[in-house]
Amino acid sequence: MVNHYGEQTASGHLHVPSESKEPYPADVLEQLSTDAEAVIARYPQRRSALLPLLHLVQSIDGYVTGRGIDFCASALGLTTAEVSGVATFYTQYKRHPNGDYTVGVCTNTLCAVMGGDAIWETVSEHLGIGHDETTEDGKITLERIECNAACDYAPVVMTNWEFFDNQTPDSTVQLVDDLRSGAPVAPTRGPSRVCTFKQVSRVLAGFPDGLADEGVGAGTASLRGVELARREGWTAPDSGDATPDAAPTNDASTEGTATGEQTSVDTPANEPDERPTSDGKEGQA
């Protein structure tokens, strides 16, 4: 099933399926509003809660829907154009129905030469879909990922942002088949199971699922440098040590960040829509 990105109108509101613009049922809207207020309360300015609220919408709808955009705009005092501008910028926000499991195959340099390209080609052919497309059963959305930030375990595949390390074409085919069949699937590191896209979206919105401390966070390959340093007695240089051949510096260059000091102080934030005026003074847009 080929799904394409939603288009935008001049106002910024996404063109999405008509059913995605229908109002939330009363009970869903009540719970969504309660959860949204809990998220908004964490921020000094309401508009700062937009990122987690978009994840919250995805935890209910499975992607950023028209009604989700309207809800976020209303809850935060923003325009739908402002909400859509964020929803269309970050790849974790989906602009069309997403599968239960987003399987991302890293094809960046190291993973590619270690077999990532072969994994991608094999799995794409096996599922009959390409990048950002979803299987007919709605189970798998396949993505070609630039980097999964796990080069020490290349080639790496992620499923709903959980690591599957040292993969092969065959192991990844088995992974997607297990996900589609409902068989138990555990990532290489982290929790004991892979959660669905909606479940993970709720976690990203700021509601813990209790799995954060499960499993191994950093495996043997990631810790090898630390272990080597401990064995050899290596330590980081003392910040007070002087470099023997360092050139003398004048007073100006030894102040502030040149010496590693943090000279900034906490100051009140500007108002959300504060803009410079033509005379150089701050004003309201």
Secondary structure by P-SEA (a helix, b strand, c coil): cccccccccccccccccccccccccaaaaaaaaaaaaaaaaaccccccaaaaaaaaaaaacccccaaaaaaaaaaccccaaaaaaaaaccccccccccccbbbbbbcccccccccaaaaaaaaaaaaccccccccccccbbbbbcccccccccccbbbccccccccccaaaaaaaaaaaaacccccccccccccccaaaaaaaaacccccccccccccccccaaaaaaaaaaccccccccccccccccccccccccccccccccccccccccccccccccccccc
